[in-house]
Amino acid sequence: MICCKRVYQPVEDDDGYRVLVDRLWPRGVSKELLAHDEWLPAVAPSAELRRKFAHRIEAFTIFREGYRRELAAHPEYWQGLLARAATGKLTLLYAARDQEHNNARVLQDFLEDELERRGESSSPVCYAGEL
């Protein structure tokens, strides 16, 4: 199971493995005080894609497509997350105010799609041209 949660929300016992998936550390959050198991800035969207999106809802569809292409091109960034999600609860942490239009939600959808495809014999790299 994969869930998304803002870093500013309280920790819950059933959060499972908590991973910060933003490229930049969240403002106002101490590295020592954030309850997280891992920080994976490499899995976040590129700086160029983030700048183009700029958290504008009207740019979200293009952002989503671009981010999914970046993810498909670099399975080494998210394979560990996929393994975690397959064996237990995974919580993707993010700082964005918009709880629906953000990189963690796109990553969640991408990982869930990959879990569904897992039964197929192809590797995730084979999907790079499909997005």
Secondary structure as GFF3:
##gff-version 3
##sequence-region A 1 131
A	DSSP	beta_strand	2	6	.	.	.	ID=ss1
A	DSSP	three_ten_helix	13	15	.	.	.	ID=ss2
A	DSSP	beta_strand	17	20	.	.	.	ID=ss3
A	DSSP	beta_strand	38	39	.	.	.	ID=ss4
A	DSSP	three_ten_helix	41	43	.	.	.	ID=ss5
A	DSSP	alpha_helix	47	53	.	.	.	ID=ss6
A	DSSP	three_ten_helix	57	59	.	.	.	ID=ss7
A	DSSP	alpha_helix	60	73	.	.	.	ID=ss8
A	DSSP	alpha_helix	75	87	.	.	.	ID=ss9
A	DSSP	beta_strand	90	94	.	.	.	ID=ss10
A	DSSP	alpha_helix	103	117	.	.	.	ID=ss11
A	DSSP	three_ten_helix	124	130	.	.	.	ID=ss12
###
